[in-house]
C-alpha cells in the first residue's frame, strides 16, 4: 500500500505527492513546482485539500490497525 497522498496546488494546478504522516489539518507545505506556501485545513473551499486530508487520515488509520494486528494478533486487544 502506498503511504503518499496526492495534493493539487491551487496556484500552479500541478499535482505533487506527500507522505500521509505529514498531511494533517493545519500543516503548511511548499509546492515543489511553484514554491508557494500551502496551508492545509478542513474548512477550506478547495476540494483537493479536503480529499487529501481525508485520504491521509484513512491511510494513517489503516497503518495503525496493521500495527495493532501485528502486536496483538487478528482479534486485537
C-alpha positions in Angstrom: 0.0 0.0 0.0 1.3 3.4 -0.9 1.6 5.8 2.0 1.6 9.0 -0.1 -1.3 11.4 -0.8 -1.8 13.5 -4.0 -2.2 17.2 -3.4 -3.0 19.7 -6.2 -1.5 23.2 -5.8 -4.2 25.8 -6.4 -1.7 28.3 -7.8 0.1 26.3 -10.5 -2.5 23.4 -10.8 0.3 20.8 -10.6 -0.2 17.6 -8.5 2.5 16.5 -6.1 2.7 13.7 -3.6 3.4 14.0 0.2 3.6 11.3 2.9 0.3 10.8 4.7 2.0 11.3 8.1 2.8 14.9 7.1 -0.6 15.7 5.7 -2.7 16.9 8.7 -5.1 19.7 9.5 -3.2 23.0 9.9 0.1 21.9 8.4 1.9 24.1 5.9 3.7 22.7 2.9 5.6 24.2 0.0 4.6 23.3 -3.5 7.7 21.8 -5.1 6.7 23.2 -8.5 6.0 26.9 -7.8 7.3 27.1 -4.2 4.1 28.6 -2.9 3.3 28.0 0.8 0.1 25.9 1.1 -1.9 25.7 4.4 -4.0 22.6 4.6 -7.1 22.7 6.7 -10.5 21.0 6.8 -12.6 24.2 6.4 -11.1 25.3 3.0 -13.2 25.6 -0.1 -10.6 23.6 -2.1 -12.0 20.1 -2.6 -8.5 18.8 -3.4 -7.2 19.8 0.0 -10.2 18.2 1.7 -9.8 15.0 -0.2 -6.1 14.8 0.6 -6.7 15.3 4.3 -9.4 12.6 4.3 -7.3 10.1 2.4 -4.3 10.8 4.7 -6.5 10.2 7.7 -7.7 6.9 6.3 -4.1 5.8 5.4 -3.0 6.6 8.9 -5.9 4.6 10.4 -5.1 1.6 8.3 -1.4 1.7 9.2 -2.3 2.0 12.9 -4.7 -1.1 12.6 -1.9 -3.1 10.9 0.5 -2.2 13.8 -2.1 -3.3 16.4 -2.8 -6.5 14.4 0.9 -7.4 14.4 1.2 -6.7 18.1 -2.0 -8.4 19.4 -3.0 -10.8 16.6 -6.0 -10.6 14.4 -8.6 -10.1 17.1 -7.0 -7.1 18.8 -6.6 -6.3 22.5 
